[in-house]
Amino acid sequence: MDLITPSTKEIMQISQSKYAVVVAVAKQARVLSENRRNDENYRLSSMVTEALEDILSSRILIVNK
């Protein structure tokens, strides 16, 4: 999976808070890693990359409370 690092401008279109994006990526990466812990190709960095891609592509939405 090749991911081009998003710019701050792109991140701010997702949420008004960069912190919210970081927390959302961390939470999604944890979910992905828990689901794939037994996978022989498991790498935490790939889970973070996939989580960021999920959020950038709107598969995961950030809800501000």
C-alpha positions in Angstrom: 0.0 0.0 0.0 1.6 3.3 -1.1 0.5 6.3 0.7 1.5 9.9 -0.1 1.9 11.9 3.1 -1.1 14.2 3.3 -0.5 17.9 3.7 -1.7 19.8 6.7 -4.3 21.4 4.4 -5.8 18.0 3.5 -5.8 17.0 7.2 -7.6 20.1 8.2 -10.4 19.4 5.6 -11.1 16.2 7.6 -11.3 17.8 11.0 -10.7 21.2 12.5 -8.3 19.6 15.0 -5.1 17.9 14.0 -5.2 16.2 17.5 -8.5 14.6 16.6 -7.0 13.2 13.4 -4.1 11.7 15.3 -6.4 10.2 18.0 -8.7 8.8 15.3 -5.7 7.2 13.4 -4.3 5.7 16.6 -7.7 4.2 17.5 -8.3 2.8 14.1 -4.7 1.4 13.9 -5.4 -0.3 17.3 -8.6 -1.9 15.9 -6.8 -3.1 12.8 -3.8 -4.5 14.8 -6.1 -6.4 17.2 -7.9 -8.0 14.2 -4.6 -9.0 12.5 -2.4 -9.9 15.4 -2.1 -13.5 14.2 -1.3 -12.6 10.6 2.3 -13.5 9.7 2.7 -10.3 7.7 1.6 -8.1 10.7 3.4 -4.8 11.0 2.2 -2.0 13.2 3.5 0.6 10.8 1.3 -0.8 8.0 -1.7 -0.6 10.4 -1.1 3.1 11.0 -0.7 3.6 7.3 -4.0 1.8 6.6 -5.8 3.7 9.4 -4.7 7.0 7.9 -5.9 5.9 4.5 -9.2 4.8 6.0 -9.7 8.3 7.4 -8.5 10.2 4.3 -10.9 8.2 2.1 -13.8 8.8 4.5 -14.2 5.1 5.4 -13.8 6.2 9.0 -15.4 9.5 10.0 -14.3 11.8 12.8 -17.2 13.0 15.0 -16.5 16.1 17.1 -18.3 16.0 20.4 
